[in-house]
Amino acid sequence: QVQFVESGGGLVQPGGSLRLSCAASGFTLDYYAIGWFRQAPGKEREGVSCIGSSNGDTYNADSVKGRFTVSRDNAKNTVFLQMNSLKPEDTAVYYCAALPLSTYYSGTYYWGVQNAYKYWGQGTQVTVSS
């Protein structure tokens, strides 16, 4: 059974930090790039960050550059999104998603193309408010 389970969301004050995790079971993350997406109320889901085959291959949306860091621990079959200096506009449901590395490195799809991803987490709420 394939599962991609998110955790780590919650309520945090502006300027605070959270770390989101996505733990995979039923498939091996070694063979996937991971994207992080978010959907704020009344808005479309947007790409936030992604990571390729290693922690040295990462990308971030302009809105989160310098604040968010995506990483992976293949031994734990888990990926992370460290979110620092959080702002109220970061409030959203956050999703992890897995993209086959063969697709990621093919050049056919930009990392933010959502319909290319094979597996999705259930989403976790992040609320930034004082």
Secondary structure, 3 states (H helix, E strand, C coil): CCEEEEECCEEECCCCCEEEEEEEECCCHHHEEEEEEEECCCCCCEEEEEECCCCCCEEECCCCCCCEEEEEEHHHCEEEEEECCCCHHHCEEEEEEEEEHHHHCCCCCCCCCHHHCCEECCCEEEEECC
